Amino acid sequence: MKEEILQQKLHADDGLQEKLSFIAEYIKTPVALLDVMFNIIVCSENMLTTKATNEVVQKFRQEIQKKLKVLKMDQIIHETFYKNEQKLSCVVAQLQSAQNVIGYLIAIEQNVVLDIQHCKLLRNLGWICKTELLCQQEIVKVEKRYKDQFLYDVLYKNFESKADVIKRGKYWKCDFNKAHYICIIEVDEKLPAMDQEKLLMLVEYEVIQYLQKAYWQVITTILQEQVVVILQVNKEPVISQKEMKRLLENLQIYLNGKMGMHTFSIGIGKFYSSVGDLCRSYQEAKQALSLGKFIQATAKITAFEDLGILKLLSHISVEQLDDYYQETLGALIEYDKLNETNYLEVLKIYFQQNEELGATAERLFIHINTLRNRIKKIEEILEIDLQKTEEKVKAYVACQCSKIVHQGDF
Amino acid sequence: MKQKQLGFLIDLSKCVGCHACEFACKREHQADKVNYRQVIRVEQEHNEWGFLSLGCNHCENPECMRVCKANCYYKRRDGIVLHRYQDCIACKRCVGACPFHAPKINERTHKISKCNFCMERQEQGLQPACVEACVVSAIQMIDLSNPLPDRAKKTMSTYPIVQFTKPSTRFILPAEPICYWKERP
């Protein structure tokens, strides 16, 4: 086929799939356009099933990305990759815009070996795909801005009537007649603003992918450097908090698998059946997330209902909490300092392990009798009896205060 | 895109404790007969350290919104937290829950009312009454989505500010006093 006709066909008004199919037929090799996470956006008609191709491509994702990392803009690779006795011969073009990768074009060799002319053609197709992707991204960005503003209004109850929200929600395929659970996902590490934004967008995308695969109706938005997930549930029967936690645990594992370098924490609000109460659930989820770090430092899932005494302590200023902590456990802190002991640590772990001597001794790598002696000593230093509820609670609350005082910022 | 969040920047190094902000607020909302803003004397080791003008902090995580059973509170897209008095059942839960005691009981309506960041004035392109009244510009209106001066802090060592609601107020602390005499070793 003449070069001119090829170019004409490439620049015709057809959709991306037609263009991909036309080139795929010409080079007798299936072609697919992938997003940054190697999920297929569109593929040629001669491609095997999308699911099978997706699996193959995902398998070789890391190897291909490693090769592409060293490439300059608009260069392509023609390589054969091996992994666990499986082989993938392909031509991959990395689609970049202003140093950012926006997608990949891949041609998977099956019976035909592609030559330089084919690679050139694929590069041209890559440019067209890039333009198309950039246009789509711009449309999505504008649409997302409107959607984010709408969801902000829902989460902060900035609306006049429920009927209005339900009506407006339909534009974004959100059924606010149904009940919703709100959970918030946050990256544990503090990253530079640009990286944080990119990562959050990736997390949002993966959350949608995962939950939709599990047949959940989900609405997401990014607000205050957190991914807000609104899960649609039926009012009857209500999904239990246990089930919700299990689902989010699986989601957390999935996210860690996809973005292994980072850890994520999740906060869950209480269940409310009316859209008017979503603002409350959102505030609860945020509180669960920020106070959850006093229970577990990273990768935690905290429900608002699990916060217990922390809910009350959070209302008190750090200075006042520090006063209480020093007042109650001051003698023990002083003793530890003078004698280089760790009785305070023992007391904290004892409470963490629900006062179970066996579990505490195991965590501290000491014999149970040694632990008994240490607890006796703690009681002596603090002049308290840990069998008495009032004194025990006093010490426990002081230990909780110390977590807030020492871990600092909310 | 960062969400707009209006707030206050309180410069303690400038504030002379003249209470002009307090009176301006009272005059602006004279029908309510409520003090939405108060100037507090801040002390450090029994020495006067500065003056702090506090009103509603239009928090990022408004506790008033969480505890209100009648769902009266809402947050506008510019971050201002407002109260719909029509829906208020005067349960006073928000009064106790707010760590800054921003919601007040309105003696006239017997319902809750709170600082609305002089919303009506802002709509006319004016600054809030407290900001405009301050002769030394110790209180300013800021947008937290924009860069702030390096000296702007979230907390103060001398006055406890509860942080879990993420108040939208920042503080510029007074400089440490300079000692002009030589202290004995």
Chai-1 contact restraints between the chains, C-beta under 6 A:
chainA,res_idxA,chainB,res_idxB,connection_type,confidence,min_distance_angstrom,max_distance_angstrom,comment,restraint_id
A,Y156,B,Y74,contact,1.0,0.0,6.0,A-B,restraint_1
A,Y156,B,K75,contact,1.0,0.0,6.0,A-B,restraint_2
A,K157,B,Y74,contact,1.0,0.0,6.0,A-B,restraint_3
A,N158,B,Y74,contact,1.0,0.0,6.0,A-B,restraint_4
A,N158,B,R76,contact,1.0,0.0,6.0,A-B,restraint_5
A,G276,B,N71,contact,1.0,0.0,6.0,A-B,restraint_6
A,C279,B,M65,contact,1.0,0.0,6.0,A-B,restraint_7
A,R280,B,R66,contact,1.0,0.0,6.0,A-B,restraint_8
A,Q283,B,N61,contact,1.0,0.0,6.0,A-B,restraint_9
A,Q283,B,M65,contact,1.0,0.0,6.0,A-B,restraint_10
A,Q283,B,R66,contact,1.0,0.0,6.0,A-B,restraint_11
A,K286,B,N61,contact,1.0,0.0,6.0,A-B,restraint_12
A,S314,B,F164,contact,1.0,0.0,6.0,A-B,restraint_13
A,S317,B,P160,contact,1.0,0.0,6.0,A-B,restraint_14
A,S317,B,V162,contact,1.0,0.0,6.0,A-B,restraint_15
A,E319,B,P160,contact,1.0,0.0,6.0,A-B,restraint_16
A,F410,B,Q163,contact,1.0,0.0,6.0,A-B,restraint_17
A,F410,B,F164,contact,1.0,0.0,6.0,A-B,restraint_18
